Amino acid sequence: MKILIAGASGNLGSHLSQHLINGTHELRLLVHRSSLPFNIEGCENVSCCRADLARPDTLEGVCTGIDCVVHLAGVLFAPLPERFLTKTNVDYVKNLVEAAKKAGVRKFILVSFPHVEGETTPDHPAAGRMDASSNVIHFRTRLEAERQLLEACKDSATTPVIFRSGIVYGREIKMVQAARCLLRHRLMAVWREPTWAHLIALPDFLLALQAAIEGENMRGIYQVCDDAPLTLQDFLDCLADHYKYPRPYRLPAWMFHLAGFSVEMAALALRTPAPLNRDIVKAGMTSCVADNSRMKRELLPVLRYPTLQDGISLL
């Protein structure tokens, strides 16, 4: 199988590429400006190409001969997400889907997240709905990208797969690395109100995504999470305990909204990336729990790490 990985230089894209690199598949790794963070020299089944997802004319030959596209590309850490997320979350997907359809690609996998359904809990988990509405721009635009994919693939030879992943954790995941750095320097804080989070260990994420790529009858929405949702506060406390650092401070929610606004405005003034913005804060405060039953029926019947306690050694 010939696989195109869009966003191959990103954190998850690079892990997927390295997971598949020693297999039987032929990989075409799509990057924009960044270089691959790993060496592909000597890998005869791997090639790297450059294209701009904002420019359809650069995508014309990218999908030629490809069987499956996996879309992991995106932009998050920048100020004023209302100005760019429609472009990066919706238009980028639309442009690549059109190129894939023209090239006769058989399957298009969009990596997304169950947060697109808005606030969900163990009593009312995300169930693969498409009719949600969220005040978080990142969630709203990603859901619109999902809708665009499903609509574009109607009456075409391209099968759409929406891979809604929980929060991926592992030693080399940047979010975890950042949390560890903040904990070590006693700079980590979290709001007081419990916020549900649904995790997935990196090895299980990669195995489930590989199954979605290789499976013959995959179609529609899959929610990829472990078996034990927990609160974000408990997750961060577990990280602190594991690393033997003090637990995060509990602070009022308004302080995080202020921090998001301040960092965003500073980044805007200095023309730098924004590691925090108002939309990221609102996203972080949104509880998310998903029903993973379809994943377990069709992608990954047995998780290697069904709970954080099972996967804590990965950190």
C-alpha positions as a printed NumPy array, in Angstrom:
array([[  0.   ,   0.   ,   0.   ],
       [  1.158,   3.527,  -0.814],
       [  0.448,   5.981,   2.02 ],
       [  0.672,   9.767,   2.04 ],
       [  1.155,  11.266,   5.516],
       [  0.322,  14.975,   5.606],
       [  2.001,  16.668,   8.551],
       [  4.821,  14.136,   8.703],
       [  7.173,  16.59 ,  10.411],
       [  4.746,  17.199,  13.285],
       [  4.728,  15.396,  16.611],
       [  2.116,  12.725,  15.832],
       [  2.894,  12.636,  12.119],
       [  6.554,  11.86 ,  12.749],
       [  5.639,   9.092,  15.202],
       [  3.248,   7.521,  12.693],
       [  5.88 ,   7.722,   9.962],
       [  8.498,   6.007,  12.12 ],
       [  5.953,   3.402,  13.241],
       [  5.258,   2.411,   9.619],
       [  8.716,   2.958,   8.167],
       [  9.997,  -0.587,   8.7  ],
       [  6.858,  -2.237,   7.343],
       [  5.854,  -3.243,   3.849],
       [  4.128,   0.011,   2.917],
       [  5.502,   2.703,   0.651],
       [  5.426,   6.052,   2.454],
       [  5.268,   9.521,   0.93 ],
       [  5.868,  12.092,   3.67 ],
       [  4.353,  15.504,   3.029],
       [  5.922,  18.532,   4.696],
       [  5.66 ,  22.283,   4.158],
       [  8.551,  24.336,   5.547],
       [  9.774,  22.085,   8.364],
       [ 12.27 ,  19.284,   7.9  ],
       [ 11.61 ,  15.737,   9.042],
       [ 12.828,  15.198,  12.633],
       [ 14.217,  11.771,  11.727],
       [ 16.534,  10.381,   9.068],
       [ 15.061,   8.562,   6.06 ],
       [ 18.381,   8.013,   4.301],
       [ 18.619,   4.431,   3.136],
       [ 14.863,   3.825,   3.459],
       [ 13.949,   2.751,  -0.064],
       [ 10.224,   2.664,   0.723],
       [ 10.123,   6.291,   1.929],
       [ 10.128,   9.579,   0.043],
       [  9.606,  13.153,   1.204],
       [  7.82 ,  15.854,  -0.762],
       [  7.039,  19.498,  -0.105],
       [  3.733,  21.194,  -0.773],
       [  1.566,  23.968,   0.618],
       [ -1.908,  22.823,   1.689],
       [ -3.104,  26.404,   1.183],
       [ -2.218,  26.189,  -2.52 ],
       [ -4.089,  23.509,  -4.472],
       [ -1.717,  23.896,  -7.423],
       [  1.129,  22.463,  -5.296],
       [ -0.929,  19.356,  -4.479],
       [ -1.592,  18.157,  -8.017],
       [  1.08 ,  15.484,  -8.094],
       [  1.266,  14.773,  -4.379],
       [ -1.519,  12.176,  -4.355],
       [ -0.641,  10.442,  -7.634],
       [ -0.429,   6.682,  -7.107],
       [ -1.455,   6.927,  -3.437],
       [ -3.857,   4.415,  -1.878],
       [ -4.44 ,   6.104,   1.489],
       [ -4.012,   9.67 ,   2.756],
       [ -3.576,  10.339,   6.484],
       [ -4.107,  13.993,   7.378],
       [ -2.355,  15.171,  10.567],
       [ -1.314,  18.655,   9.474],
       [ -2.459,  21.789,  11.253],
       [ -1.636,  24.99 ,  13.117],
       [ -2.627,  25.63 ,  16.721],
       [ -0.109,  27.761,  18.598],
       [ -0.664,  31.178,  17.092],
       [ -2.524,  34.32 ,  18.152],
       [ -6.036,  35.205,  16.942],
       [ -7.213,  31.704,  15.986],
       [-10.427,  33.189,  14.578],
       [ -8.258,  34.536,  11.737],
       [ -6.491,  31.32 ,  10.738],
       [ -8.287,  28.181,  11.979],
       [-10.919,  28.199,   9.244],
       [ -8.068,  28.199,   6.756],
       [ -5.856,  25.608,   8.463],
       [ -8.556,  23.299,   9.839],
       [-11.115,  23.47 ,   7.017],
       [ -9.543,  24.75 ,   3.806],
       [ -6.383,  22.653,   4.131],
       [ -8.491,  19.505,   4.464],
       [-10.754,  20.511,   1.595],
       [ -7.797,  21.155,  -0.717],
       [ -6.126,  17.831,   0.054],
       [ -9.394,  15.891,  -0.246],
       [ -9.995,  17.343,  -3.707],
       [ -6.47 ,  16.415,  -4.782],
       [ -6.964,  12.907,  -3.379],
       [-10.26 ,  12.44 ,  -5.231],
       [ -8.768,  13.582,  -8.528],
       [ -5.898,  11.111,  -8.072],
       [ -8.257,   8.217,  -7.301],
       [ -7.094,   7.725,  -3.687],
       [ -9.111,   4.883,  -2.121],
       [ -9.154,   6.11 ,   1.509],
       [ -8.784,   9.453,   3.27 ],
       [ -8.213,   9.447,   7.042],
       [ -8.696,  12.702,   8.928],
       [ -7.192,  12.625,  12.43 ],
       [ -9.546,  14.595,  14.65 ],
       [-10.717,  14.456,  18.289],
       [-13.95 ,  13.705,  20.189],
       [-13.871,  17.221,  21.639],
       [-15.68 ,  18.377,  18.476],
       [-18.925,  17.24 ,  20.151],
       [-18.418,  19.821,  22.888],
       [-18.853,  19.107,  26.597],
       [-19.141,  15.35 ,  27.266],
       [-18.966,  13.268,  30.458],
       [-18.996,   9.587,  31.504],
       [-22.804,   9.782,  31.749],
       [-23.112,  11.457,  28.338],
       [-20.05 ,  10.467,  26.268],
       [-19.254,  11.57 ,  22.753],
       [-20.991,   9.157,  20.42 ],
       [-19.905,  10.207,  16.939],
       [-22.361,  13.071,  16.506],
       [-21.985,  15.583,  13.678],
       [-24.578,  18.135,  14.829],
       [-22.716,  19.662,  17.784],
       [-22.017,  23.355,  18.237],
       [-19.07 ,  24.667,  20.252],
       [-17.807,  28.087,  21.297],
       [-14.249,  26.756,  20.89 ],
       [-13.016,  27.75 ,  17.449],
       [-10.628,  24.795,  17.157],
       [-13.427,  22.312,  17.838],
       [-15.954,  24.074,  15.601],
       [-13.639,  24.275,  12.605],
       [-12.425,  20.692,  12.961],
       [-16.038,  19.49 ,  13.009],
       [-16.664,  21.509,   9.856],
       [-13.644,  19.783,   8.271],
       [-15.18 ,  16.41 ,   9.17 ],
       [-18.45 ,  17.447,   7.512],
       [-16.58 ,  18.632,   4.424],
       [-14.747,  15.307,   4.149],
       [-17.911,  13.222,   4.405],
       [-19.736,  15.425,   1.898],
       [-16.846,  15.51 ,  -0.566],
       [-16.52 ,  11.725,  -0.588],
       [-20.165,  11.049,  -1.363],
       [-20.552,   9.257,  -4.7  ],
       [-16.778,   9.031,  -5.088],
       [-14.212,   6.235,  -5.02 ],
       [-12.606,   7.716,  -1.892],
       [-13.699,   6.268,   1.459],
       [-13.743,   8.798,   4.336],
       [-12.497,   7.811,   7.794],
       [-12.634,  10.201,  10.741],
       [-10.208,   9.122,  13.457],
       [-11.226,  11.002,  16.613],
       [ -8.342,  10.513,  19.002],
       [ -8.26 ,  11.193,  22.708],
       [ -5.305,  12.974,  24.316],
       [ -2.199,  11.047,  23.265],
       [  0.438,  10.522,  25.927],
       [  3.958,   9.118,  25.834],
       [  7.491,  10.113,  26.722],
       [  8.109,  11.857,  23.382],
       [  4.773,  13.64 ,  23.134],
       [  5.425,  17.385,  23.325],
       [  2.468,  18.075,  25.615],
       [  3.857,  15.644,  28.183],
       [  7.363,  17.056,  27.806],
       [  6.045,  20.569,  28.408],
       [  4.067,  19.432,  31.464],
       [  7.143,  17.732,  32.904],
       [  9.228,  20.878,  32.413],
       [  6.611,  23.039,  34.139],
       [  6.257,  20.562,  37.004],
       [ 10.018,  20.401,  37.495],
       [ 10.224,  24.168,  37.852],
       [  7.058,  24.345,  39.974],
       [  5.309,  26.411,  37.308],
       [  2.415,  24.039,  36.613],
       [ -1.069,  25.124,  37.647],
       [ -4.573,  23.962,  36.805],
       [ -8.055,  25.347,  37.403],
       [-10.075,  24.031,  40.317],
       [-13.203,  22.786,  38.545],
       [-12.843,  19.087,  37.591],
       [-12.513,  18.645,  33.825],
       [-12.902,  15.195,  32.265],
       [-10.182,  14.003,  29.895],
       [ -9.948,  10.834,  27.818],
       [ -6.473,   9.563,  27.031],
       [ -4.857,   7.109,  24.637],
       [ -1.314,   5.777,  24.99 ],
       [  0.919,   6.49 ,  22.002],
       [  1.483,   2.782,  21.116],
       [ -2.285,   2.148,  21.118],
       [ -2.892,   5.299,  19.06 ],
       [ -0.401,   4.088,  16.448],
       [ -1.783,   0.543,  16.334],
       [ -5.351,   1.789,  15.969],
       [ -4.351,   4.21 ,  13.214],
       [ -2.427,   1.469,  11.426],
       [ -5.556,  -0.714,  11.582],
       [ -7.617,   2.13 ,  10.102],
       [ -5.079,   2.484,   7.287],
       [ -4.853,  -1.214,   6.478],
       [ -8.456,  -2.3  ,   7.075],
       [-10.59 ,  -2.967,   4.031],
       [-14.017,  -1.985,   5.362],
       [-13.256,   1.062,   7.512],
       [-15.602,   4.003,   7.015],
       [-17.03 ,   6.828,   9.094],
       [-16.208,   7.912,  12.637],
       [-13.992,   6.058,  15.128],
       [-13.368,   7.357,  18.632],
       [ -9.957,   6.21 ,  19.806],
       [ -9.535,   6.361,  23.581],
       [ -8.602,   4.059,  26.44 ],
       [-11.025,   2.437,  28.887],
       [-10.621,   4.789,  31.836],
       [-11.429,   8.487,  31.479],
       [-10.21 ,  10.629,  34.355],
       [-10.103,  14.291,  35.24 ],
       [ -7.398,  16.529,  33.859],
       [ -6.511,  17.409,  37.445],
       [ -5.965,  13.726,  38.305],
       [ -3.887,  13.244,  35.151],
       [ -1.557,  16.096,  36.08 ],
       [ -1.339,  14.864,  39.676],
       [ -0.369,  11.409,  38.369],
       [  2.356,  12.953,  36.212],
       [  3.698,  14.887,  39.186],
       [  3.689,  11.799,  41.405],
       [  5.364,   9.715,  38.704],
       [  8.153,  12.256,  38.209],
       [  8.358,  12.899,  41.965],
       [  7.607,  16.612,  41.588],
       [  5.14 ,  18.726,  43.586],
       [  1.565,  18.568,  42.327],
       [  0.183,  21.508,  40.281],
       [ -1.246,  24.547,  42.008],
       [ -5.049,  24.954,  41.928],
       [ -5.958,  28.458,  40.813],
       [ -9.174,  30.298,  39.857],
       [-10.308,  29.859,  36.259],
       [-10.147,  33.585,  35.515],
       [ -6.388,  33.542,  35.925],
       [ -6.04 ,  31.106,  33.005],
       [ -8.288,  33.19 ,  30.772],
       [ -6.149,  36.213,  31.624],
       [ -2.966,  34.269,  30.914],
       [ -4.307,  33.116,  27.547],
       [ -5.223,  36.668,  26.568],
       [ -1.875,  38.068,  27.744],
       [  0.253,  35.486,  25.931],
       [ -1.826,  35.877,  22.782],
       [ -1.485,  39.659,  22.74 ],
       [  2.251,  39.472,  23.444],
       [  2.727,  36.98 ,  20.599],
       [  0.708,  39.214,  18.298],
       [  2.834,  42.235,  19.166],
       [  6.125,  40.347,  18.872],
       [  5.024,  38.294,  15.846],
       [  5.912,  35.009,  17.51 ],
       [  4.046,  31.71 ,  18.04 ],
       [  1.602,  31.695,  20.965],
       [  2.042,  28.634,  23.216],
       [ -1.223,  29.713,  24.853],
       [ -4.225,  31.636,  23.591],
       [ -7.819,  32.215,  24.655],
       [ -9.162,  29.411,  22.487],
       [ -6.661,  26.882,  23.877],
       [ -7.755,  27.782,  27.41 ],
       [-11.423,  27.272,  26.544],
       [-10.545,  23.986,  24.84 ],
       [ -8.627,  22.785,  27.887],
       [-11.564,  23.557,  30.151],
       [-13.963,  21.469,  28.048],
       [-14.667,  18.016,  29.494],
       [-14.333,  15.175,  27.005],
       [-15.265,  11.512,  27.38 ],
       [-15.896,   9.273,  24.362],
       [-17.528,   5.922,  23.651],
       [-14.711,   3.736,  22.265],
       [-16.856,   0.66 ,  21.556],
       [-16.647,   0.88 ,  17.76 ],
       [-12.873,   1.253,  17.938],
       [-12.677,  -1.926,  19.996],
       [-14.953,  -3.819,  17.618],
       [-13.245,  -2.83 ,  14.383],
       [ -9.772,  -1.383,  15.026],
       [ -8.165,  -2.462,  18.271],
       [-10.07 ,  -5.108,  20.285],
       [ -7.437,  -5.216,  23.031],
       [ -5.584,  -2.145,  24.253],
       [ -2.028,  -2.567,  25.462],
       [ -2.597,   0.251,  27.938],
       [ -6.303,   0.36 ,  28.902],
       [ -5.705,   2.807,  31.771],
       [ -3.191,   5.499,  32.68 ],
       [ -1.957,   3.237,  35.478],
       [ -1.063,   0.64 ,  32.839],
       [  0.645,   3.227,  30.642],
       [  2.4  ,   5.362,  33.245],
       [  5.642,   3.463,  32.57 ],
       [  5.662,   5.01 ,  29.073],
       [  6.396,   8.351,  30.694]])
